[in-house]
């Protein structure tokens, strides 16, 4: 199975976001991708919070989300809208991953669980919890492609989530991202490879890249990792485009048999502070 990871530089409106993503998705499918993934914030990147909240819509009313759903049905492919920033039913906002089947049906959704609330050494600050309601439930989607563990960006730094997904049967971890440039340069590839190695899973991480219309800078370098930690495909730039990775799910069983860490896990008490 070939997966196409779409790298974007999403603008500040949903209509413009769809116009950028659609031709790249078509190209990836033409190159053989049966599963296409877009990055976090695929429908809008806007760091001005008042402008962002003025633009947010429900998934049913979002121009980009609905356009991508229709595109999946037209092309008859599986499409993961890595995440869309949308209005929740209760009036709040969610950072939501949406898995669409080849018939245009929404198969699964996942709301980002871990909020990016940080003060970076560069002076850059982020407070996602002030904008979005965090999800509370881990999600696995059972598909003909394999069992997908749905996660988003900052979730990457919480390995217990991926271990739980793997122990529940996930074979492919999806980690669509909108990584900052400082953290991407330092941690992007090593963390992706670590999550793959720890769980014996494929990791698919489509990314935002470059300097956006709103002035935000993101890392790019969309990457696909195999269950043994090997890089299967990787963009070496920040420009919009795509990479194709070929996945053989037999590699998951082989890696987990060679290093049965999921089976070897033991419960324990403590830690106890000694001394």
Secondary structure, 3 states (H helix, E strand, C coil): CEEEEEEECCCCCHHHHHHHHHHHHHHHHHCCCCEEECCCCCCCCCCCHHHHHHHCCCHHHCHHHHHHHHHHHHHCCEEEEEEEEEECCCCCEEEEEEEECCCCCEEEEEECCCCCEEECCCCCEEEHHHCCCCCCCCEEEEECCEEEEEEEHHHHHCHHHHHHHHHCCCCEEEEEECCEHHHHHHHHHHHHHHHHHHHCCEEEECEEEEECCCCCEEECCCEEECCCCCEEEECCCCCCEEEEEECCCHHHHHHHHHCCHHHHCCCCCCCCCCC
